[in-house]
Amino acid sequence: MSSVERQIDVDLDADENAASAVVEERRELSISELFNANGELRLWQDSAGWSGYVREIVDDETRYYAVNTRFDEDEWISKIHCGERAVHDAIRSHIEDRHAGGVGNFVKRCSPP
């Protein structure tokens, strides 16, 4: 789900027969089911593999890992323990990236509309 708020300010110069406008837009995105049933948050994916984050519950503690994998491998290429803040920052960066999708696909509904 997303919503858009727009504010437009217009400055009219009748003597010069001109106008200028400033358009400010605020979008709110809602992302549900961020991690899939396997605890994966796939931010990038192409035919070779994917990268993103994995969430695991260990001894009643939630742990996050930045991961990268190939579909033809049985193990992670990399699996680095990180905090929740790293996941937050990655989602933010992913949404801010206007070129998202240029390499592979932006998955799990994280892409801005």
C-alpha positions as a Markdown table, in Angstrom:
| # | Residue | x | y | z |
|---|---|---|---|---|
| 1 | Met | 0.0 | 0.0 | 0.0 |
| 2 | Ser | 1.2 | 3.5 | -0.7 |
| 3 | Ser | -0.1 | 7.0 | -0.5 |
| 4 | Val | 1.0 | 10.3 | -1.9 |
| 5 | Glu | 0.7 | 13.8 | -0.5 |
| 6 | Arg | 1.5 | 16.7 | -2.8 |
| 7 | Gln | 1.9 | 20.4 | -2.1 |
| 8 | Ile | 2.2 | 22.9 | -5.0 |
| 9 | Asp | 3.3 | 26.5 | -4.6 |
| 10 | Val | 3.0 | 28.8 | -7.6 |
| 11 | Asp | 4.7 | 32.2 | -8.0 |
| 12 | Leu | 3.1 | 34.3 | -10.7 |
| 13 | Asp | 5.0 | 37.1 | -12.4 |
| 14 | Ala | 2.3 | 38.9 | -14.4 |
| 15 | Asp | 4.7 | 41.6 | -15.6 |
| 16 | Glu | 7.0 | 39.0 | -17.1 |
| 17 | Asn | 4.1 | 36.8 | -18.2 |
| 18 | Ala | 5.6 | 33.8 | -16.4 |
| 19 | Ala | 5.1 | 31.5 | -13.5 |
| 20 | Ser | 7.2 | 29.1 | -11.5 |
| 21 | Ala | 6.0 | 26.3 | -9.4 |
| 22 | Val | 7.6 | 24.2 | -6.6 |
| 23 | Val | 6.1 | 20.7 | -6.2 |
| 24 | Glu | 6.8 | 18.8 | -3.0 |
| 25 | Glu | 5.7 | 15.3 | -2.8 |
| 26 | Arg | 5.6 | 12.9 | 0.1 |
| 27 | Arg | 5.0 | 9.2 | -0.4 |
| 28 | Glu | 4.3 | 6.6 | 2.2 |
| 29 | Leu | 5.0 | 3.0 | 1.4 |
| 30 | Ser | 3.8 | 0.1 | 3.4 |
| 31 | Ile | 5.6 | -3.2 | 3.0 |
| 32 | Ser | 4.0 | -6.3 | 4.5 |
| 33 | Glu | 5.5 | -9.8 | 4.8 |
| 34 | Leu | 8.9 | -8.4 | 4.5 |
| 35 | Phe | 10.7 | -11.6 | 5.3 |
| 36 | Asn | 9.3 | -14.8 | 3.6 |
| 37 | Ala | 8.5 | -18.1 | 5.4 |
| 38 | Asn | 12.2 | -19.1 | 5.2 |
| 39 | Gly | 13.3 | -15.8 | 6.9 |
| 40 | Glu | 14.7 | -14.4 | 3.7 |
| 41 | Leu | 14.4 | -10.7 | 2.6 |
| 42 | Arg | 15.6 | -10.8 | -1.1 |
| 43 | Leu | 16.5 | -7.3 | -2.1 |
| 44 | Trp | 18.2 | -8.2 | -5.4 |
| 45 | Gln | 17.7 | -11.3 | -7.5 |
| 46 | Asp | 18.7 | -12.4 | -11.0 |
| 47 | Ser | 19.1 | -15.7 | -12.8 |
| 48 | Ala | 22.4 | -16.4 | -10.9 |
| 49 | Gly | 21.3 | -15.9 | -7.3 |
| 50 | Trp | 20.2 | -13.3 | -4.8 |
| 51 | Ser | 21.4 | -11.0 | -2.0 |
| 52 | Gly | 19.6 | -9.5 | 0.9 |
| 53 | Tyr | 19.1 | -10.5 | 4.5 |
| 54 | Val | 18.1 | -13.6 | 6.6 |
| 55 | Arg | 16.3 | -13.5 | 9.9 |
| 56 | Glu | 16.9 | -16.4 | 12.3 |
| 57 | Ile | 15.6 | -17.0 | 15.8 |
| 58 | Val | 18.4 | -18.5 | 18.0 |
| 59 | Asp | 17.7 | -19.1 | 21.7 |
| 60 | Asp | 14.6 | -16.8 | 21.6 |
| 61 | Glu | 16.8 | -14.0 | 20.1 |
| 62 | Thr | 16.3 | -12.6 | 16.6 |
| 63 | Arg | 19.5 | -12.4 | 14.6 |
| 64 | Tyr | 20.0 | -10.8 | 11.2 |
| 65 | Tyr | 22.5 | -11.8 | 8.5 |
| 66 | Ala | 23.5 | -10.0 | 5.3 |
| 67 | Val | 23.7 | -12.7 | 2.7 |
| 68 | Asn | 24.7 | -13.4 | -0.8 |
| 69 | Thr | 24.1 | -16.6 | -2.7 |
| 70 | Arg | 24.0 | -18.4 | -6.0 |
| 71 | Phe | 21.3 | -20.7 | -7.0 |
| 72 | Asp | 23.8 | -23.4 | -8.1 |
| 73 | Glu | 25.6 | -23.4 | -4.7 |
| 74 | Asp | 24.6 | -25.3 | -1.5 |
| 75 | Glu | 26.1 | -22.7 | 0.8 |
| 76 | Trp | 26.1 | -19.0 | 1.2 |
| 77 | Ile | 28.8 | -17.0 | -0.7 |
| 78 | Ser | 28.7 | -14.7 | 2.3 |
| 79 | Lys | 26.7 | -14.6 | 5.5 |
| 80 | Ile | 27.6 | -11.8 | 7.8 |
| 81 | His | 26.0 | -11.2 | 11.2 |
| 82 | Cys | 24.5 | -7.7 | 11.5 |
| 83 | Gly | 22.0 | -5.8 | 13.5 |
| 84 | Glu | 18.4 | -4.7 | 12.8 |
| 85 | Arg | 19.7 | -1.3 | 11.9 |
| 86 | Ala | 21.6 | -2.7 | 8.9 |
| 87 | Val | 18.4 | -4.2 | 7.6 |
| 88 | His | 16.6 | -0.9 | 8.1 |
| 89 | Asp | 19.3 | 1.0 | 6.3 |
| 90 | Ala | 19.4 | -1.5 | 3.4 |
| 91 | Ile | 15.7 | -1.2 | 2.9 |
| 92 | Arg | 15.9 | 2.6 | 3.0 |
| 93 | Ser | 18.8 | 2.7 | 0.5 |
| 94 | His | 17.0 | 0.2 | -1.7 |
| 95 | Ile | 13.9 | 2.4 | -1.9 |
| 96 | Glu | 15.9 | 5.5 | -2.4 |
| 97 | Asp | 17.8 | 4.0 | -5.4 |
| 98 | Arg | 16.2 | 5.4 | -8.5 |
| 99 | His | 18.1 | 2.9 | -10.6 |
| 100 | Ala | 16.8 | -0.1 | -8.7 |
| 101 | Gly | 16.1 | -2.9 | -11.1 |
| 102 | Gly | 19.0 | -2.0 | -13.4 |
| 103 | Val | 20.9 | -5.0 | -12.3 |
| 104 | Gly | 18.6 | -8.0 | -11.6 |
| 105 | Asn | 15.2 | -7.4 | -10.1 |
| 106 | Phe | 14.1 | -5.5 | -7.0 |
| 107 | Val | 12.0 | -8.1 | -5.1 |
| 108 | Lys | 9.7 | -8.5 | -2.1 |
| 109 | Arg | 7.6 | -5.4 | -3.0 |
| 110 | Cys | 10.4 | -3.1 | -1.7 |
| 111 | Ser | 10.5 | -1.1 | -5.0 |
| 112 | Pro | 8.9 | 2.2 | -5.0 |
| 113 | Pro | 5.9 | 2.5 | -7.4 |
